[in-house]
């Protein structure tokens, strides 16, 4: 398995296939603390990160946003006092792609800077 944090997202469009269940299972091993959820019929990766205050939570949100812009792949971010919920999925295919796992791993790395 490759290190997801060193990978780059590839452009996705509607003609790109979603990850298979076998691919999802293999990629999930590299981001074990993320949950796979189904929301409105789509599979998504989701994780809640805890912070001591709102200032730290919003700084983390902004850092994730910066990385998302660099990679051209954008999450749903819910920032609240003391926590941020991050959801990754590929909008163009209404499901999961390797890009989502890459960004989940990169999000974990960003959080390490806040510990």
Backbone as a printed PyTorch tensor [residue, N CA C, xyz], in Angstrom:
tensor([[[  0.8370,  -1.1870,   0.0000],
         [  0.0000,   0.0000,   0.0000],
         [  0.8820,   1.2500,   0.0000]],

        [[  0.4610,   2.2390,  -0.7490],
         [  1.2030,   3.4870,  -0.7960],
         [  0.8020,   4.3670,   0.3910]],

        [[  1.6720,   5.3290,   0.6840],
         [  1.3670,   6.2860,   1.7410],
         [  0.4190,   7.3280,   1.1650]],

        [[ -0.8000,   7.3350,   1.6310],
         [ -1.8070,   8.2510,   1.0940],
         [ -1.4170,   9.7090,   1.2630]],

        [[ -0.6910,  10.0360,   2.3220],
         [ -0.3430,  11.4400,   2.5520],
         [  0.6280,  11.9650,   1.5040]],

        [[  1.3250,  11.0710,   0.8130],
         [  2.2610,  11.4740,  -0.2330],
         [  1.6230,  11.4570,  -1.6210]],

        [[  0.3880,  11.0130,  -1.7130],
         [ -0.3180,  10.9340,  -2.9890],
         [ -0.9880,  12.2560,  -3.3200]],

        [[ -1.3080,  12.4240,  -4.5850],
         [ -2.0110,  13.6080,  -5.0620],
         [ -3.3710,  13.1890,  -5.6080]],

        [[ -4.3480,  14.0370,  -5.4650],
         [ -5.6700,  13.7750,  -6.0180],
         [ -5.6260,  13.9060,  -7.5370]],

        [[ -6.4150,  13.0770,  -8.1880],
         [ -6.5530,  13.1550,  -9.6390],
         [ -7.9050,  13.7800,  -9.9480]],

        [[ -7.9890,  14.5280, -11.0480],
         [ -9.2770,  15.1330, -11.4030],
         [-10.3440,  14.0580, -11.6270]],

        [[-11.5170,  14.2870, -11.0870],
         [-12.6290,  13.3470, -11.2450],
         [-13.7740,  14.0400, -11.9660]],

        [[-14.4720,  13.2660, -12.7170],
         [-15.6810,  13.7240, -13.3950],
         [-16.6420,  12.5520, -13.4300]],

        [[-17.8110,  12.7550, -13.9220],
         [-18.8500,  11.7280, -13.8850],
         [-18.5010,  10.4160, -14.5540]],

        [[-17.5050,  10.4070, -15.4540],
         [-17.1380,   9.1700, -16.1460],
         [-16.1760,   8.3020, -15.3320]],

        [[-15.6720,   8.8270, -14.2290],
         [-14.7580,   8.0730, -13.3740],
         [-15.5790,   7.1580, -12.4690]],

        [[-15.1330,   5.9380, -12.3320],
         [-15.8620,   4.9700, -11.4990],
         [-15.5920,   5.1980, -10.0190]],

        [[-16.6080,   4.9740,  -9.2350],
         [-16.4420,   4.9900,  -7.7840],
         [-15.5810,   3.8050,  -7.3710]],

        [[-14.9730,   3.9140,  -6.2070],
         [-14.1720,   2.8060,  -5.6810],
         [-15.0640,   1.5960,  -5.4460]],

        [[-14.5200,   0.4220,  -5.7190],
         [-15.2480,  -0.8230,  -5.4570],
         [-15.2140,  -1.1130,  -3.9650]],

        [[-16.0180,  -2.0360,  -3.5220],
         [-16.0180,  -2.3940,  -2.0990],
         [-14.6630,  -2.9600,  -1.6820]],

        [[-13.9890,  -3.7010,  -2.5650],
         [-12.6540,  -4.2140,  -2.2420],
         [-11.6400,  -3.0780,  -2.1300]],

        [[-11.7060,  -2.1180,  -3.0400],
         [-10.8060,  -0.9620,  -2.9860],
         [-11.0570,  -0.1460,  -1.7270]],

        [[-12.3130,   0.0430,  -1.3880],
         [-12.6560,   0.7820,  -0.1710],
         [-12.1010,   0.0790,   1.0540]],

        [[-12.2490,  -1.2280,   1.1230],
         [-11.7480,  -1.9940,   2.2730],
         [-10.2300,  -1.8580,   2.4010]],

        [[ -9.5290,  -1.9080,   1.2780],
         [ -8.0740,  -1.7880,   1.3070],
         [ -7.6340,  -0.3790,   1.7080]],

        [[ -8.2610,   0.6310,   1.1300],
         [ -7.9080,   2.0060,   1.4530],
         [ -8.2810,   2.3700,   2.8910]],

        [[ -9.3670,   1.8270,   3.3780],
         [ -9.8330,   2.1150,   4.7550],
         [ -8.8000,   1.6840,   5.7860]],

        [[ -8.0160,   0.6510,   5.4760],
         [ -6.9660,   0.2040,   6.3940],
         [ -5.9510,   1.3070,   6.6800]],

        [[ -5.8170,   2.2420,   5.7510],
         [ -4.8440,   3.3140,   5.9230],
         [ -5.4050,   4.5170,   6.6830]],

        [[ -6.7090,   4.5530,   6.8640],
         [ -7.3480,   5.6230,   7.6460],
         [ -8.3710,   4.9810,   8.5920]],

        [[ -7.8950,   4.1360,   9.5090],
         [ -8.8110,   3.3230,  10.3280],
         [ -9.7160,   4.1190,  11.2620]],

        [[ -9.3440,   5.3410,  11.6130],
         [-10.1720,   6.1100,  12.5520],
         [-11.3250,   6.8400,  11.8630]],

        [[-11.3940,   6.7540,  10.5510],
         [-12.4880,   7.3710,   9.7990],
         [-13.6470,   6.4020,   9.7050]],

        [[-14.8610,   6.9610,   9.7190],
         [-16.0690,   6.1530,   9.5720],
         [-16.5740,   6.2450,   8.1430]],

        [[-17.0520,   5.1300,   7.6310],
         [-17.7330,   5.1330,   6.3400],
         [-19.2210,   5.1800,   6.6540]],

        [[-19.8600,   6.2390,   6.1690],
         [-21.2820,   6.4220,   6.4220],
         [-22.0260,   6.4910,   5.0900]],

        [[-23.3020,   6.2560,   5.1420],
         [-24.1320,   6.4850,   3.9700],
         [-25.0360,   7.6640,   4.2730]],

        [[-24.9940,   8.6600,   3.4090],
         [-25.7940,   9.8650,   3.5900],
         [-26.4690,  10.1790,   2.2620]],

        [[-27.7690,  10.2260,   2.2820],
         [-28.5580,  10.4880,   1.0810],
         [-28.1450,   9.5730,  -0.0710]],

        [[-27.9160,   8.3100,   0.2550],
         [-27.5900,   7.3080,  -0.7530],
         [-26.1470,   7.2910,  -1.2180]],

        [[-25.2860,   8.1430,  -0.6290],
         [-23.8750,   8.2040,  -1.0110],
         [-22.9970,   7.7180,   0.1300]],

        [[-21.9390,   6.9900,  -0.2060],
         [-20.9460,   6.6320,   0.7930],
         [-20.0140,   7.8200,   0.9890]],

        [[-19.6860,   8.0760,   2.2510],
         [-18.7850,   9.1680,   2.6080],
         [-17.8560,   8.7200,   3.7140]],

        [[-16.7070,   9.3700,   3.7870],
         [-15.8120,   9.2200,   4.9280],
         [-16.1080,  10.3690,   5.8730]],

        [[-16.1880,  10.0760,   7.1670],
         [-16.5030,  11.1340,   8.1290],
         [-15.7150,  10.9230,   9.4100]],

        [[-15.2850,  12.0320,   9.9820],
         [-14.5600,  11.9830,  11.2480],
         [-14.8050,  13.2790,  12.0090]],

        [[-14.9040,  13.1720,  13.3290],
         [-15.0520,  14.3280,  14.2040],
         [-13.7320,  14.5250,  14.9430]],

        [[-13.2120,  15.7350,  14.8490],
         [-11.9840,  16.1120,  15.5420],
         [-12.3460,  17.0270,  16.7000]],

        [[-11.7050,  16.8190,  17.8510],
         [-11.9710,  17.6110,  19.0600],
         [-10.8760,  18.6550,  19.2680]],

        [[-11.2860,  19.8140,  19.8010],
         [-10.3910,  20.9310,  20.0680],
         [-10.7490,  21.5660,  21.4060]],

        [[ -9.8150,  22.2850,  22.0090],
         [-10.1040,  22.8850,  23.3150],
         [-10.9860,  24.1370,  23.2410]],

        [[-11.1490,  24.7020,  22.0290],
         [-11.9110,  25.9380,  21.9140],
         [-12.2930,  26.1850,  20.4560]],

        [[-13.0370,  27.2470,  20.2290],
         [-13.4720,  27.5770,  18.8700],
         [-12.3180,  28.0810,  18.0100]],

        [[-11.4250,  28.8450,  18.5960],
         [-10.2980,  29.3920,  17.8460],
         [ -9.4540,  28.2860,  17.2160]],

        [[ -9.1800,  27.2360,  17.9600],
         [ -8.4190,  26.1020,  17.4250],
         [ -9.2120,  25.3660,  16.3530]],

        [[-10.5090,  25.2200,  16.5820],
         [-11.3620,  24.5200,  15.6170],
         [-11.3990,  25.2650,  14.2880]],

        [[-11.5240,  26.5810,  14.3330],
         [-11.5990,  27.3510,  13.0900],
         [-10.2420,  27.3910,  12.3950]],

        [[ -9.1560,  27.4030,  13.1460],
         [ -7.8180,  27.3580,  12.5450],
         [ -7.6140,  26.0330,  11.8070]],

        [[ -8.0680,  24.9450,  12.4160],
         [ -7.9970,  23.6290,  11.7680],
         [ -8.8500,  23.6170,  10.5020]],

        [[-10.0650,  24.1500,  10.5990],
         [-10.9570,  24.2300,   9.4370],
         [-10.2670,  24.9560,   8.2940]],

        [[ -9.6370,  26.0750,   8.6000],
         [ -8.9470,  26.8520,   7.5720],
         [ -7.7620,  26.0870,   6.9820]],

        [[ -7.0340,  25.3550,   7.8120],
         [ -5.9000,  24.5620,   7.3180],
         [ -6.3780,  23.4500,   6.3840]],

        [[ -7.4760,  22.7940,   6.7350],
         [ -8.0460,  21.7640,   5.8640],
         [ -8.5090,  22.4060,   4.5590]],

        [[ -9.1090,  23.5730,   4.6540],
         [ -9.5450,  24.2890,   3.4580],
         [ -8.3880,  24.6360,   2.5350]],

        [[ -7.2710,  25.0370,   3.0840],
         [ -6.0830,  25.3430,   2.2770],
         [ -5.5990,  24.1070,   1.5340]],

        [[ -5.5390,  22.9850,   2.2230],
         [ -5.0950,  21.7400,   1.5790],
         [ -6.0960,  21.3080,   0.5070]],

        [[ -7.3730,  21.4720,   0.7910],
         [ -8.4100,  21.1280,  -0.1820],
         [ -8.2430,  21.9550,  -1.4600]],

        [[ -7.9500,  23.2300,  -1.3070],
         [ -7.7350,  24.0860,  -2.4730],
         [ -6.5260,  23.6240,  -3.2780]],

        [[ -5.4420,  23.2630,  -2.5830],
         [ -4.2390,  22.7820,  -3.2730],
         [ -4.5340,  21.5360,  -4.1030]],

        [[ -5.3450,  20.6440,  -3.5430],
         [ -5.6330,  19.3730,  -4.2010],
         [ -6.8310,  19.4420,  -5.1470]],

        [[ -7.5960,  20.5210,  -5.0820],
         [ -8.7700,  20.6280,  -5.9300],
         [ -9.8630,  19.6460,  -5.5620]],

        [[ -9.9180,  19.3010,  -4.2780],
         [-10.9130,  18.3460,  -3.7780],
         [-11.4170,  18.8850,  -2.4450]],

        [[-12.7180,  19.0480,  -2.3090],
         [-13.2620,  19.8240,  -1.2000],
         [-14.2380,  19.0220,  -0.3430]],

        [[-14.1100,  19.1400,   0.9750],
         [-14.9700,  18.4080,   1.9040],
         [-16.1730,  19.2320,   2.3550]],

        [[-17.0110,  18.5830,   3.1020],
         [-18.0070,  19.2860,   3.9130],
         [-17.3480,  19.4630,   5.2810]],

        [[-17.3750,  20.6840,   5.7860],
         [-16.7720,  20.9960,   7.0780],
         [-17.8190,  21.6380,   7.9710]],

        [[-18.0280,  21.0550,   9.1400],
         [-18.9390,  21.6280,  10.1250],
         [-18.0930,  22.0140,  11.3320]],

        [[-17.9320,  23.3180,  11.5290],
         [-17.1070,  23.8240,  12.6250],
         [-18.0090,  24.2930,  13.7520]],

        [[-17.7510,  23.7640,  14.9310],
         [-18.5090,  24.1130,  16.1290],
         [-17.5190,  24.4170,  17.2460]],

        [[-18.0250,  24.8900,  18.3640],
         [-17.1520,  25.1170,  19.5020],
         [-16.5630,  23.7700,  19.9170]],

        [[-15.2440,  23.6580,  19.8280],
         [-14.5520,  22.4710,  20.3220],
         [-14.5510,  21.2610,  19.4120]],

        [[-15.1060,  21.3790,  18.1990],
         [-15.0440,  20.2240,  17.3080],
         [-15.2800,  20.6250,  15.8610]],

        [[-14.7370,  19.7950,  14.9830],
         [-14.9370,  19.9630,  13.5420],
         [-15.2760,  18.5910,  12.9800]],

        [[-16.3770,  18.5170,  12.2450],
         [-16.7560,  17.2960,  11.5480],
         [-16.3470,  17.4680,  10.0890]],

        [[-15.5610,  16.5120,   9.6010],
         [-15.0690,  16.5500,   8.2260],
         [-15.6630,  15.3660,   7.4780]],

        [[-16.2280,  15.6330,   6.3090],
         [-16.7900,  14.5800,   5.4560],
         [-16.1700,  14.6930,   4.0720]],

        [[-15.6430,  13.5690,   3.5960],
         [-15.0540,  13.5010,   2.2570],
         [-15.8560,  12.5320,   1.4070]],

        [[-16.1620,  12.9310,   0.1920],
         [-16.7220,  12.0630,  -0.8410],
         [-16.5260,  12.7850,  -2.1510]],

        [[-16.6710,  12.0890,  -3.2330],
         [-16.4580,  12.6910,  -4.5370],
         [-17.8070,  13.0350,  -5.1400]],

        [[-18.0970,  14.3090,  -5.1760],
         [-19.3910,  14.8150,  -5.6190],
         [-19.7290,  14.3500,  -7.0360]],

        [[-18.7290,  14.3580,  -7.9340],
         [-18.9730,  14.0490,  -9.3470],
         [-19.4550,  12.6160,  -9.5640]],

        [[-19.1010,  11.7270,  -8.6310],
         [-19.5080,  10.3220,  -8.7920],
         [-20.4730,   9.8830,  -7.6940]],

        [[-20.8380,  10.8110,  -6.8260],
         [-21.7720,  10.5180,  -5.7280],
         [-21.3280,   9.3230,  -4.8890]],

        [[-20.0560,   9.2970,  -4.5590],
         [-19.5490,   8.1950,  -3.7570],
         [-18.0790,   8.3870,  -3.4240]],

        [[-17.4340,   7.2900,  -3.0770],
         [-16.0340,   7.3280,  -2.6490],
         [-15.0860,   7.0110,  -3.8000]],

        [[-13.9500,   7.6870,  -3.7660],
         [-12.8620,   7.5160,  -4.7250],
         [-11.5760,   7.5260,  -3.9030]],

        [[-10.4880,   7.0720,  -4.4880],
         [ -9.2070,   7.0970,  -3.7740],
         [ -8.8810,   8.5020,  -3.2780]],

        [[ -9.2790,   9.5340,  -4.0290],
         [ -9.0260,  10.9170,  -3.6040],
         [ -9.5470,  11.1870,  -2.1900]],

        [[-10.6830,  10.6040,  -1.8530],
         [-11.2770,  10.8470,  -0.5340],
         [-10.4020,  10.2720,   0.5770]],

        [[ -9.8110,   9.1370,   0.3160],
         [ -8.9290,   8.5130,   1.3040],
         [ -7.6090,   9.2790,   1.4060]],

        [[ -7.1200,   9.7840,   0.2720],
         [ -5.9280,  10.6290,   0.2850],
         [ -6.1790,  11.8480,   1.1770]],

        [[ -7.3060,  12.4990,   0.9650],
         [ -7.5970,  13.7020,   1.7350],
         [ -7.8970,  13.3960,   3.2030]],

        [[ -8.4840,  12.2550,   3.4870],
         [ -8.6950,  11.8570,   4.8860],
         [ -7.3470,  11.7140,   5.5880]],

        [[ -6.4000,  11.0630,   4.9310],
         [ -5.0630,  10.8860,   5.5140],
         [ -4.3810,  12.2390,   5.7050]],

        [[ -4.5190,  13.1160,   4.7300],
         [ -3.9120,  14.4430,   4.8440],
         [ -4.5850,  15.2540,   5.9590]],

        [[ -5.8740,  15.0690,   6.1470],
         [ -6.5890,  15.7600,   7.2250],
         [ -6.0580,  15.2980,   8.5830]],

        [[ -5.8090,  14.0080,   8.7340],
         [ -5.2170,  13.4920,   9.9770],
         [ -3.8490,  14.1150,  10.2290]],

        [[ -3.0590,  14.2770,   9.1760],
         [ -1.7340,  14.8850,   9.3080],
         [ -1.8560,  16.3430,   9.7280]],

        [[ -2.8070,  17.0430,   9.1680],
         [ -3.0370,  18.4420,   9.5700],
         [ -3.3790,  18.5040,  11.0530]],

        [[ -4.2190,  17.6060,  11.5210],
         [ -4.6220,  17.6020,  12.9380],
         [ -3.4310,  17.3890,  13.8570]],

        [[ -2.4580,  16.5980,  13.4270],
         [ -1.2670,  16.3500,  14.2600],
         [ -0.5560,  17.6560,  14.6180]],

        [[ -0.6100,  18.6380,  13.7370],
         [  0.0170,  19.9310,  14.0130],
         [ -0.7060,  20.7110,  15.1110]],

        [[ -1.9290,  20.3090,  15.4320],
         [ -2.7350,  20.9990,  16.4440],
         [ -2.6530,  20.3040,  17.8050]],

        [[ -1.9320,  19.2230,  17.8920],
         [ -1.8260,  18.4830,  19.1780],
         [ -0.7660,  19.0710,  20.0620]]])
